[in-house]
Amino acid sequence: MTWLHGSMAESFDSNLVDPNRKETWPKVLPKAEYSFVTRKGAPASLTTPLQVRWVSAAKTPPAKLSLLFVRWGGEYSKWMDEQEANDGDWGKYGSPPSDEYMGHVVREGIKAHPGLHDEQGMPQFELHHVFLSNSKDALLVAQQAHIIRAGLKAPRRAALFWMLWPAEWEDFGDPDYACYVERHAMFAAMRGCEALGIRSLFPHPADQYELITSKSLSPENLAPHQTDEPNPVESGDPPAPSVVNQNGIQKGVVKLGWSWENRFVVTFNSPSHLSARLKELMNQPGCLATYCIVQEWVDFDFEMRLYFLPPPEWPAQSPIEPKMIQCNAWGPSDDTKSVGVSRASFSKLSEEKVLSRWEGDTAAWTMAKEKATSISQLLLAWLLSAEHQPVPSMRLDFMVKRLGPGKARVVFGEYCEQGACVLGWQGGPPTIWR
């Protein structure tokens, strides 16, 4: 969506234009010097006039903002737009790489923004789309970032939306790996654009996004221990973070850092099993990973997801409260399934279901929420170590266990980037966009 030079195909009366009826819009024929292509890059002829919403004088109207969506143009996968409704689905807005999601971003976020239109409602922004078919295309973006910037009408107020997922896989051309871009290529593209002043707004700036998605975090990164015991336990409480590992680590989880949709996440039950799991993951065909993430097992009753919309000023004047809290439970892991698919069932838990599991213990439920919110203040502040600007939104996942009447244990699980699944939260994505 941008201004192009052209000529009127026929006269029209602006007073008769109805924004909701395309047949009343003026007909325009773009100048012959423009070359049009499909999203696959194939030439597209344009010989008939187009009906457009806005026309202006030959002088291009000012643009307050230039936006670029970097999106998938490779092998299409139906999961991008066609999803079976279930407890773990993306909701009516779809996932970020889908046409559905981006359409909603434009309609409910950008076009609805009061600061991006003049008094008559004419848009004062432009929107470009850059389609990548593979990781090599991402490297070309890095090399040609100066050309991209030169074509923007508001280069000093330009922003990028990266609607792709960094991964550690070769380009397969397999629909099951649609929207995955080799991480070095993707972050090189992001940094190439950022170096020229084109900000990455979605999901995050490159350094911050790489830190979040790598999952390569350790307790020492986040806070120095105040005790010699990394998992202090009060008298009478069960061992932390799990009973099975109280005398040494026997059980845990192995995952690839850049993994999505609970794929390539497996459990181990002994040191020898861990060794086998590492070989299994690292030797997957096409896997480019140089390491795996190994996590100690945590005993928990369910997972708690906190959604934050931090203020632009930092440090915050008061603790940041979550905009939404959701809970979900995982079923037993089915190790007969391939490592490339989710191995456990997933179900959402309402507050009523949570309390039912916890024998109506509202005090423990309150403690869990308070502890998670308190820990989140540190986690959100720590992200400033990679990027000086506070994150506009963030999902933080915790593992929660009731220890007894009125008492709960909370263990941090992971950061989830802006645009992560909101479990069907109806107003979630628009709230985040705004």
Order of alpha helices (4+ residues) and beta strands (2+ residues): beta-beta-beta-beta-beta-beta-alpha-beta-alpha-alpha-beta-beta-beta-alpha-beta-alpha-alpha-beta-beta-alpha-beta-beta-beta-beta-alpha-alpha-beta-beta-alpha
